[in-house]
Amino acid sequence: MTRATAFGYNDTMDADARQALRRQLAEQRLDDLRGGRVTRGGGVVDPLPEDAPPSSAIITPTTRRSAGIIRAP
């Protein structure tokens, strides 16, 4: 877990908020384990829309797959 996730951007989360986040993540992990699948959250849209900024086209699931960075589904 990154520091920004654990403590909030610029350490803005208090102890109660951090604990709530940890509980939420733990529940999601258990649900994923029990269901035998991983719930994805966000990411890059693939294929990209025509009006996407040029920098968005650099790293997409397709280019990462073709570069061997991730496995094909």
SEFIZA-3560 file (N, C-alpha, C; in Angstrom, 3 decimals):
REM SEFIZA-3560
<numar><xx>0.859</xx><yy>-1.166</yy><zz>0.000</zz><atom>N</atom></numar>
<numar><xx>0.000</xx><yy>0.000</yy><zz>0.000</zz><atom>CA</atom></numar>
<numar><xx>0.910</xx><yy>1.235</yy><zz>0.000</zz><atom>C</atom></numar>
<numar><xx>0.616</xx><yy>2.170</yy><zz>-0.871</zz><atom>N</atom></numar>
<numar><xx>1.417</xx><yy>3.381</yy><zz>-0.933</zz><atom>CA</atom></numar>
<numar><xx>1.106</xx><yy>4.283</yy><zz>0.256</zz><atom>C</atom></numar>
<numar><xx>2.006</xx><yy>5.194</yy><zz>0.540</zz><atom>N</atom></numar>
<numar><xx>1.789</xx><yy>6.123</yy><zz>1.649</zz><atom>CA</atom></numar>
<numar><xx>0.568</xx><yy>6.992</yy><zz>1.390</zz><atom>C</atom></numar>
<numar><xx>0.379</xx><yy>7.414</yy><zz>0.134</zz><atom>N</atom></numar>
<numar><xx>-0.784</xx><yy>8.253</yy><zz>-0.189</zz><atom>CA</atom></numar>
<numar><xx>-2.087</xx><yy>7.507</yy><zz>0.069</zz><atom>C</atom></numar>
<numar><xx>-2.110</xx><yy>6.196</yy><zz>-0.186</zz><atom>N</atom></numar>
<numar><xx>-3.303</xx><yy>5.410</yy><zz>0.102</zz><atom>CA</atom></numar>
<numar><xx>-3.467</xx><yy>5.212</yy><zz>1.603</zz><atom>C</atom></numar>
<numar><xx>-2.385</xx><yy>4.915</yy><zz>2.279</zz><atom>N</atom></numar>
<numar><xx>-2.450</xx><yy>4.605</yy><zz>3.707</zz><atom>CA</atom></numar>
<numar><xx>-2.786</xx><yy>5.820</yy><zz>4.570</zz><atom>C</atom></numar>
<numar><xx>-2.255</xx><yy>6.985</yy><zz>4.219</zz><atom>N</atom></numar>
<numar><xx>-2.420</xx><yy>8.161</yy><zz>5.062</zz><atom>CA</atom></numar>
<numar><xx>-3.200</xx><yy>9.289</yy><zz>4.405</zz><atom>C</atom></numar>
<numar><xx>-3.609</xx><yy>9.102</yy><zz>3.160</zz><atom>N</atom></numar>
<numar><xx>-4.285</xx><yy>10.176</yy><zz>2.440</zz><atom>CA</atom></numar>
<numar><xx>-3.271</xx><yy>11.086</yy><zz>1.785</zz><atom>C</atom></numar>
<numar><xx>-3.701</xx><yy>11.769</yy><zz>0.746</zz><atom>N</atom></numar>
<numar><xx>-2.811</xx><yy>12.680</yy><zz>0.030</zz><atom>CA</atom></numar>
<numar><xx>-2.330</xx><yy>13.752</yy><zz>0.997</zz><atom>C</atom></numar>
<numar><xx>-1.027</xx><yy>13.952</yy><zz>1.082</zz><atom>N</atom></numar>
<numar><xx>-0.401</xx><yy>14.886</yy><zz>2.025</zz><atom>CA</atom></numar>
<numar><xx>-0.772</xx><yy>14.562</yy><zz>3.465</zz><atom>C</atom></numar>
<numar><xx>-0.915</xx><yy>13.284</yy><zz>3.773</zz><atom>N</atom></numar>
<numar><xx>-1.210</xx><yy>12.806</yy><zz>5.137</zz><atom>CA</atom></numar>
<numar><xx>-2.452</xx><yy>13.465</yy><zz>5.731</zz><atom>C</atom></numar>
<numar><xx>-3.531</xx><yy>13.509</yy><zz>4.962</zz><atom>N</atom></numar>
<numar><xx>-4.739</xx><yy>14.211</yy><zz>5.407</zz><atom>CA</atom></numar>
<numar><xx>-5.706</xx><yy>13.336</yy><zz>6.185</zz><atom>C</atom></numar>
<numar><xx>-5.466</xx><yy>12.019</yy><zz>6.270</zz><atom>N</atom></numar>
<numar><xx>-6.399</xx><yy>11.128</yy><zz>6.963</zz><atom>CA</atom></numar>
<numar><xx>-6.027</xx><yy>10.996</yy><zz>8.437</zz><atom>C</atom></numar>
<numar><xx>-7.041</xx><yy>11.057</yy><zz>9.302</zz><atom>N</atom></numar>
<numar><xx>-6.788</xx><yy>10.818</yy><zz>10.718</zz><atom>CA</atom></numar>
<numar><xx>-6.841</xx><yy>9.312</yy><zz>10.990</zz><atom>C</atom></numar>
<numar><xx>-6.600</xx><yy>8.918</yy><zz>12.235</zz><atom>N</atom></numar>
<numar><xx>-6.541</xx><yy>7.498</yy><zz>12.583</zz><atom>CA</atom></numar>
<numar><xx>-7.854</xx><yy>6.778</yy><zz>12.289</zz><atom>C</atom></numar>
<numar><xx>-8.983</xx><yy>7.420</yy><zz>12.549</zz><atom>N</atom></numar>
<numar><xx>-10.281</xx><yy>6.783</yy><zz>12.285</zz><atom>CA</atom></numar>
<numar><xx>-10.503</xx><yy>6.559</yy><zz>10.790</zz><atom>C</atom></numar>
<numar><xx>-10.135</xx><yy>7.525</yy><zz>9.977</zz><atom>N</atom></numar>
<numar><xx>-10.291</xx><yy>7.388</yy><zz>8.523</zz><atom>CA</atom></numar>
<numar><xx>-9.366</xx><yy>6.302</yy><zz>7.989</zz><atom>C</atom></numar>
<numar><xx>-8.140</xx><yy>6.224</yy><zz>8.515</zz><atom>N</atom></numar>
<numar><xx>-7.218</xx><yy>5.167</yy><zz>8.083</zz><atom>CA</atom></numar>
<numar><xx>-7.767</xx><yy>3.789</yy><zz>8.440</zz><atom>C</atom></numar>
<numar><xx>-8.306</xx><yy>3.666</yy><zz>9.648</zz><atom>N</atom></numar>
<numar><xx>-8.872</xx><yy>2.382</yy><zz>10.062</zz><atom>CA</atom></numar>
<numar><xx>-10.075</xx><yy>1.997</yy><zz>9.200</zz><atom>C</atom></numar>
<numar><xx>-10.916</xx><yy>2.977</yy><zz>8.881</zz><atom>N</atom></numar>
<numar><xx>-12.075</xx><yy>2.707</yy><zz>8.021</zz><atom>CA</atom></numar>
<numar><xx>-11.623</xx><yy>2.241</yy><zz>6.637</zz><atom>C</atom></numar>
<numar><xx>-10.593</xx><yy>2.867</yy><zz>6.094</zz><atom>N</atom></numar>
<numar><xx>-10.067</xx><yy>2.461</yy><zz>4.790</zz><atom>CA</atom></numar>
<numar><xx>-9.517</xx><yy>1.043</yy><zz>4.851</zz><atom>C</atom></numar>
<numar><xx>-8.763</xx><yy>0.736</yy><zz>5.894</zz><atom>N</atom></numar>
<numar><xx>-8.212</xx><yy>-0.614</yy><zz>6.036</zz><atom>CA</atom></numar>
<numar><xx>-9.322</xx><yy>-1.663</yy><zz>6.124</zz><atom>C</atom></numar>
<numar><xx>-10.369</xx><yy>-1.344</yy><zz>6.856</zz><atom>N</atom></numar>
<numar><xx>-11.495</xx><yy>-2.281</yy><zz>6.953</zz><atom>CA</atom></numar>
<numar><xx>-12.153</xx><yy>-2.492</yy><zz>5.590</zz><atom>C</atom></numar>
<numar><xx>-12.349</xx><yy>-1.394</yy><zz>4.859</zz><atom>N</atom></numar>
<numar><xx>-12.966</xx><yy>-1.478</yy><zz>3.533</zz><atom>CA</atom></numar>
<numar><xx>-12.102</xx><yy>-2.322</yy><zz>2.595</zz><atom>C</atom></numar>
<numar><xx>-10.794</xx><yy>-2.088</yy><zz>2.604</zz><atom>N</atom></numar>
<numar><xx>-9.904</xx><yy>-2.863</yy><zz>1.736</zz><atom>CA</atom></numar>
<numar><xx>-9.883</xx><yy>-4.330</yy><zz>2.131</zz><atom>C</atom></numar>
<numar><xx>-9.873</xx><yy>-4.602</yy><zz>3.432</zz><atom>N</atom></numar>
<numar><xx>-9.884</xx><yy>-5.991</yy><zz>3.894</zz><atom>CA</atom></numar>
<numar><xx>-11.168</xx><yy>-6.696</yy><zz>3.481</zz><atom>C</atom></numar>
<numar><xx>-12.305</xx><yy>-6.026</yy><zz>3.616</zz><atom>N</atom></numar>
<numar><xx>-13.577</xx><yy>-6.613</yy><zz>3.199</zz><atom>CA</atom></numar>
<numar><xx>-13.585</xx><yy>-6.915</yy><zz>1.711</zz><atom>C</atom></numar>
<numar><xx>-13.041</xx><yy>-5.980</yy><zz>0.909</zz><atom>N</atom></numar>
<numar><xx>-13.000</xx><yy>-6.199</yy><zz>-0.533</zz><atom>CA</atom></numar>
<numar><xx>-12.106</xx><yy>-7.381</yy><zz>-0.876</zz><atom>C</atom></numar>
<numar><xx>-10.968</xx><yy>-7.485</yy><zz>-0.209</zz><atom>N</atom></numar>
<numar><xx>-10.063</xx><yy>-8.607</yy><zz>-0.464</zz><atom>CA</atom></numar>
<numar><xx>-10.720</xx><yy>-9.938</yy><zz>-0.113</zz><atom>C</atom></numar>
<numar><xx>-11.435</xx><yy>-9.968</yy><zz>1.024</zz><atom>N</atom></numar>
<numar><xx>-12.123</xx><yy>-11.196</yy><zz>1.405</zz><atom>CA</atom></numar>
<numar><xx>-13.219</xx><yy>-11.549</yy><zz>0.403</zz><atom>C</atom></numar>
<numar><xx>-13.967</xx><yy>-10.548</yy><zz>-0.047</zz><atom>N</atom></numar>
<numar><xx>-14.998</xx><yy>-10.796</yy><zz>-1.063</zz><atom>CA</atom></numar>
<numar><xx>-14.377</xx><yy>-11.346</yy><zz>-2.341</zz><atom>C</atom></numar>
<numar><xx>-13.242</xx><yy>-10.780</yy><zz>-2.741</zz><atom>N</atom></numar>
<numar><xx>-12.553</xx><yy>-11.257</yy><zz>-3.936</zz><atom>CA</atom></numar>
<numar><xx>-12.093</xx><yy>-12.701</yy><zz>-3.756</zz><atom>C</atom></numar>
<numar><xx>-11.557</xx><yy>-13.007</yy><zz>-2.581</zz><atom>N</atom></numar>
<numar><xx>-11.085</xx><yy>-14.351</yy><zz>-2.311</zz><atom>CA</atom></numar>
<numar><xx>-12.237</xx><yy>-15.347</yy><zz>-2.325</zz><atom>C</atom></numar>
<numar><xx>-13.306</xx><yy>-14.995</yy><zz>-1.652</zz><atom>N</atom></numar>
<numar><xx>-14.455</xx><yy>-15.899</yy><zz>-1.589</zz><atom>CA</atom></numar>
<numar><xx>-15.113</xx><yy>-16.079</yy><zz>-2.952</zz><atom>C</atom></numar>
<numar><xx>-15.137</xx><yy>-15.018</yy><zz>-3.750</zz><atom>N</atom></numar>
<numar><xx>-15.785</xx><yy>-15.082</yy><zz>-5.054</zz><atom>CA</atom></numar>
<numar><xx>-14.900</xx><yy>-15.620</yy><zz>-6.158</zz><atom>C</atom></numar>
<numar><xx>-13.611</xx><yy>-15.753</yy><zz>-5.893</zz><atom>N</atom></numar>
<numar><xx>-12.691</xx><yy>-16.263</yy><zz>-6.901</zz><atom>CA</atom></numar>
<numar><xx>-12.451</xx><yy>-15.304</yy><zz>-8.047</zz><atom>C</atom></numar>
<numar><xx>-12.632</xx><yy>-14.034</yy><zz>-7.822</zz><atom>N</atom></numar>
<numar><xx>-12.387</xx><yy>-13.022</yy><zz>-8.855</zz><atom>CA</atom></numar>
<numar><xx>-11.894</xx><yy>-11.747</yy><zz>-8.181</zz><atom>C</atom></numar>
<numar><xx>-11.246</xx><yy>-10.906</yy><zz>-8.966</zz><atom>N</atom></numar>
<numar><xx>-10.728</xx><yy>-9.646</yy><zz>-8.450</zz><atom>CA</atom></numar>
<numar><xx>-11.582</xx><yy>-8.511</yy><zz>-8.984</zz><atom>C</atom></numar>
<numar><xx>-12.101</xx><yy>-7.682</yy><zz>-8.083</zz><atom>N</atom></numar>
<numar><xx>-12.878</xx><yy>-6.520</yy><zz>-8.489</zz><atom>CA</atom></numar>
<numar><xx>-11.915</xx><yy>-5.419</yy><zz>-8.880</zz><atom>C</atom></numar>
<numar><xx>-12.031</xx><yy>-4.974</yy><zz>-10.082</zz><atom>N</atom></numar>
<numar><xx>-11.135</xx><yy>-3.920</yy><zz>-10.568</zz><atom>CA</atom></numar>
<numar><xx>-11.706</xx><yy>-2.557</yy><zz>-10.224</zz><atom>C</atom></numar>
<numar><xx>-10.815</xx><yy>-1.628</yy><zz>-9.950</zz><atom>N</atom></numar>
<numar><xx>-11.253</xx><yy>-0.284</yy><zz>-9.614</zz><atom>CA</atom></numar>
<numar><xx>-10.550</xx><yy>0.754</yy><zz>-10.461</zz><atom>C</atom></numar>
<numar><xx>-11.243</xx><yy>1.255</yy><zz>-11.463</zz><atom>N</atom></numar>
<numar><xx>-10.680</xx><yy>2.316</yy><zz>-12.289</zz><atom>CA</atom></numar>
<numar><xx>-9.661</xx><yy>1.790</yy><zz>-13.271</zz><atom>C</atom></numar>
<numar><xx>-8.782</xx><yy>2.656</yy><zz>-13.686</zz><atom>N</atom></numar>
<numar><xx>-7.754</xx><yy>2.288</yy><zz>-14.644</zz><atom>CA</atom></numar>
<numar><xx>-7.925</xx><yy>3.049</yy><zz>-15.944</zz><atom>C</atom></numar>
<numar><xx>-7.217</xx><yy>2.599</yy><zz>-16.941</zz><atom>N</atom></numar>
<numar><xx>-7.221</xx><yy>3.250</yy><zz>-18.242</zz><atom>CA</atom></numar>
<numar><xx>-8.298</xx><yy>2.611</yy><zz>-19.115</zz><atom>C</atom></numar>
<numar><xx>-9.038</xx><yy>3.441</yy><zz>-19.807</zz><atom>N</atom></numar>
<numar><xx>-10.058</xx><yy>2.955</yy><zz>-20.727</zz><atom>CA</atom></numar>
<numar><xx>-9.359</xx><yy>2.389</yy><zz>-21.957</zz><atom>C</atom></numar>
<numar><xx>-9.743</xx><yy>1.189</yy><zz>-22.355</zz><atom>N</atom></numar>
<numar><xx>-9.149</xx><yy>0.575</yy><zz>-23.527</zz><atom>CA</atom></numar>
<numar><xx>-10.264</xx><yy>0.005</yy><zz>-24.384</zz><atom>C</atom></numar>
<numar><xx>-10.509</xx><yy>0.485</yy><zz>-25.558</zz><atom>N</atom></numar>
<numar><xx>-9.718</xx><yy>1.440</yy><zz>-26.313</zz><atom>CA</atom></numar>
<numar><xx>-10.003</xx><yy>2.874</yy><zz>-25.879</zz><atom>C</atom></numar>
<numar><xx>-9.031</xx><yy>3.712</yy><zz>-26.122</zz><atom>N</atom></numar>
<numar><xx>-9.164</xx><yy>5.125</yy><zz>-25.765</zz><atom>CA</atom></numar>
<numar><xx>-10.095</xx><yy>5.838</yy><zz>-26.740</zz><atom>C</atom></numar>
<numar><xx>-10.843</xx><yy>6.837</yy><zz>-26.248</zz><atom>N</atom></numar>
<numar><xx>-11.673</xx><yy>7.616</yy><zz>-27.161</zz><atom>CA</atom></numar>
<numar><xx>-10.805</xx><yy>8.447</yy><zz>-28.103</zz><atom>C</atom></numar>
<numar><xx>-11.363</xx><yy>8.818</yy><zz>-29.222</zz><atom>N</atom></numar>
<numar><xx>-10.621</xx><yy>9.589</yy><zz>-30.238</zz><atom>CA</atom></numar>
<numar><xx>-10.099</xx><yy>10.918</yy><zz>-29.701</zz><atom>C</atom></numar>
<numar><xx>-10.824</xx><yy>11.545</yy><zz>-28.761</zz><atom>N</atom></numar>
<numar><xx>-10.417</xx><yy>12.862</yy><zz>-28.265</zz><atom>CA</atom></numar>
<numar><xx>-9.530</xx><yy>12.792</yy><zz>-27.021</zz><atom>C</atom></numar>
<numar><xx>-8.980</xx><yy>11.616</yy><zz>-26.704</zz><atom>N</atom></numar>
<numar><xx>-8.099</xx><yy>11.477</yy><zz>-25.544</zz><atom>CA</atom></numar>
<numar><xx>-6.788</xx><yy>12.212</yy><zz>-25.799</zz><atom>C</atom></numar>
<numar><xx>-6.201</xx><yy>12.800</yy><zz>-24.747</zz><atom>N</atom></numar>
<numar><xx>-4.914</xx><yy>13.487</yy><zz>-24.927</zz><atom>CA</atom></numar>
<numar><xx>-3.836</xx><yy>12.509</yy><zz>-25.394</zz><atom>C</atom></numar>
<numar><xx>-2.852</xx><yy>12.982</yy><zz>-26.170</zz><atom>N</atom></numar>
<numar><xx>-1.823</xx><yy>12.091</yy><zz>-26.712</zz><atom>CA</atom></numar>
<numar><xx>-1.075</xx><yy>11.308</yy><zz>-25.628</zz><atom>C</atom></numar>
<numar><xx>-0.861</xx><yy>11.901</yy><zz>-24.463</zz><atom>N</atom></numar>
<numar><xx>-0.114</xx><yy>11.202</yy><zz>-23.416</zz><atom>CA</atom></numar>
<numar><xx>-0.858</xx><yy>9.980</yy><zz>-22.912</zz><atom>C</atom></numar>
<numar><xx>-2.178</xx><yy>9.945</yy><zz>-23.055</zz><atom>N</atom></numar>
<numar><xx>-2.964</xx><yy>8.796</yy><zz>-22.597</zz><atom>CA</atom></numar>
<numar><xx>-2.707</xx><yy>7.569</yy><zz>-23.447</zz><atom>C</atom></numar>
<numar><xx>-2.279</xx><yy>7.750</yy><zz>-24.670</zz><atom>N</atom></numar>
<numar><xx>-2.084</xx><yy>6.629</yy><zz>-25.583</zz><atom>CA</atom></numar>
<numar><xx>-0.776</xx><yy>5.890</yy><zz>-25.325</zz><atom>C</atom></numar>
<numar><xx>0.082</xx><yy>6.453</yy><zz>-24.495</zz><atom>N</atom></numar>
<numar><xx>1.393</xx><yy>5.844</yy><zz>-24.266</zz><atom>CA</atom></numar>
<numar><xx>1.261</xx><yy>4.521</yy><zz>-23.524</zz><atom>C</atom></numar>
<numar><xx>0.531</xx><yy>4.506</yy><zz>-22.413</zz><atom>N</atom></numar>
<numar><xx>0.393</xx><yy>3.283</yy><zz>-21.618</zz><atom>CA</atom></numar>
<numar><xx>-1.077</xx><yy>2.935</yy><zz>-21.510</zz><atom>C</atom></numar>
<numar><xx>-1.472</xx><yy>1.908</yy><zz>-22.214</zz><atom>N</atom></numar>
<numar><xx>-2.830</xx><yy>1.380</yy><zz>-22.137</zz><atom>CA</atom></numar>
<numar><xx>-2.708</xx><yy>-0.111</yy><zz>-21.872</zz><atom>C</atom></numar>
<numar><xx>-3.760</xx><yy>-0.750</yy><zz>-21.459</zz><atom>N</atom></numar>
<numar><xx>-3.667</xx><yy>-2.203</yy><zz>-21.279</zz><atom>CA</atom></numar>
<numar><xx>-3.178</xx><yy>-2.923</yy><zz>-22.536</zz><atom>C</atom></numar>
<numar><xx>-3.554</xx><yy>-2.431</yy><zz>-23.708</zz><atom>N</atom></numar>
<numar><xx>-3.122</xx><yy>-3.077</yy><zz>-24.950</zz><atom>CA</atom></numar>
<numar><xx>-1.623</xx><yy>-2.932</yy><zz>-25.154</zz><atom>C</atom></numar>
<numar><xx>-1.088</xx><yy>-1.721</yy><zz>-24.963</zz><atom>N</atom></numar>
<numar><xx>0.354</xx><yy>-1.532</yy><zz>-25.160</zz><atom>CA</atom></numar>
<numar><xx>1.140</xx><yy>-2.233</yy><zz>-24.074</zz><atom>C</atom></numar>
<numar><xx>0.624</xx><yy>-2.263</yy><zz>-22.865</zz><atom>N</atom></numar>
<numar><xx>1.316</xx><yy>-2.983</yy><zz>-21.796</zz><atom>CA</atom></numar>
<numar><xx>1.338</xx><yy>-4.474</yy><zz>-22.098</zz><atom>C</atom></numar>
<numar><xx>0.236</xx><yy>-4.997</yy><zz>-22.635</zz><atom>N</atom></numar>
<numar><xx>0.159</xx><yy>-6.410</yy><zz>-22.980</zz><atom>CA</atom></numar>
<numar><xx>1.145</xx><yy>-6.732</yy><zz>-24.094</zz><atom>C</atom></numar>
<numar><xx>1.166</xx><yy>-5.890</yy><zz>-25.142</zz><atom>N</atom></numar>
<numar><xx>2.051</xx><yy>-6.162</yy><zz>-26.270</zz><atom>CA</atom></numar>
<numar><xx>3.530</xx><yy>-6.001</yy><zz>-25.887</zz><atom>C</atom></numar>
<numar><xx>3.804</xx><yy>-5.189</yy><zz>-24.873</zz><atom>N</atom></numar>
<numar><xx>5.174</xx><yy>-5.021</yy><zz>-24.418</zz><atom>CA</atom></numar>
<numar><xx>5.580</xx><yy>-6.119</yy><zz>-23.440</zz><atom>C</atom></numar>
<numar><xx>4.633</xx><yy>-6.974</yy><zz>-23.067</zz><atom>N</atom></numar>
<numar><xx>4.938</xx><yy>-8.062</yy><zz>-22.156</zz><atom>CA</atom></numar>
<numar><xx>4.933</xx><yy>-7.646</yy><zz>-20.693</zz><atom>C</atom></numar>
<numar><xx>4.414</xx><yy>-6.449</yy><zz>-20.402</zz><atom>N</atom></numar>
<numar><xx>4.365</xx><yy>-5.970</yy><zz>-19.026</zz><atom>CA</atom></numar>
<numar><xx>3.284</xx><yy>-6.685</yy><zz>-18.234</zz><atom>C</atom></numar>
<numar><xx>2.153</xx><yy>-6.967</yy><zz>-18.892</zz><atom>N</atom></numar>
<numar><xx>1.084</xx><yy>-7.720</yy><zz>-18.240</zz><atom>CA</atom></numar>
<numar><xx>0.693</xx><yy>-8.890</yy><zz>-19.134</zz><atom>C</atom></numar>
<numar><xx>0.115</xx><yy>-9.897</yy><zz>-18.520</zz><atom>N</atom></numar>
<numar><xx>-0.335</xx><yy>-11.055</yy><zz>-19.286</zz><atom>CA</atom></numar>
<numar><xx>-1.646</xx><yy>-10.748</yy><zz>-19.993</zz><atom>C</atom></numar>
<numar><xx>-1.816</xx><yy>-11.343</yy><zz>-21.123</zz><atom>N</atom></numar>
<numar><xx>-3.086</xx><yy>-11.218</yy><zz>-21.844</zz><atom>CA</atom></numar>
<numar><xx>-4.155</xx><yy>-11.993</yy><zz>-21.082</zz><atom>C</atom></numar>
<numar><xx>-5.405</xx><yy>-11.475</yy><zz>-21.063</zz><atom>N</atom></numar>
<numar><xx>-6.458</xx><yy>-12.190</yy><zz>-20.342</zz><atom>CA</atom></numar>
<numar><xx>-6.834</xx><yy>-13.490</yy><zz>-21.004</zz><atom>C</atom></numar>
//
